[in-house]
Amino acid sequence: MSLSKKLLRIHKAVTLMGFLIFASVIYHGPSEAAGHKKPVKDDPLSWVPPTHVQMIPMMVPAGRTTVAVTFVLEATKRKRTEGICKRMPRIRDAILRVLSREPIPVKSRRLVTKGVNARILLPINKAVGRTYIKKIYVTPGVVKMGKATVKRKPYAVIDGCENILRSEKARDQAIKAAQEK
């Protein structure tokens, strides 16, 4: 066998091994590929609250009509996401009150969402009684629950209130069970 054929076989083998390692890291994540174990997902005490809360899409006034809009609320601290979820009816009411007085502007059949977040931030924090929310991201249209993204923060942990409150309840039950032992 000639030298060029041997080099070609070695090149193919190295390329295949590199691809398999890359695929393993993508599939399992970098920590598992490096030998680190992930925390048990079913353990409610190891649950970490998300940094952002995705609201259920709501119909809000825009121009002369109503349109669906999805809001993502950024908590001031991770621990406050549960407080945000417990006060969600007040938050939704504050948003509707502000946007009923001054609807989202429409220009060339498109929503102009610039500045909407600043208009509704103070009334929301006032309605819940504390500064729970640091920033609001407004997305026109319906965004599937758990599929929202924040362009400025691509690694933000975003979740809906249903999962946050379910995890809080499971964690409280685990703490009570541990205290009873």
Secondary structure, DSSP 8 states (H G I E B T S, - for coil): --HHHHHHHHHHHHHHHHHHHHHHHHHH-HHHHTT-----TT-GGG----SEEE---EEEEETTEEEEEEEEEEESSGGGHHHHHHTHHHHHHHHHHHHHHS-B-EETTEE--TTHHHHHHHHHHHHHTS--EEEEEEEES---TT---BTTBTT--EEEHHHHHHHHHHHHHHHHHHHH-
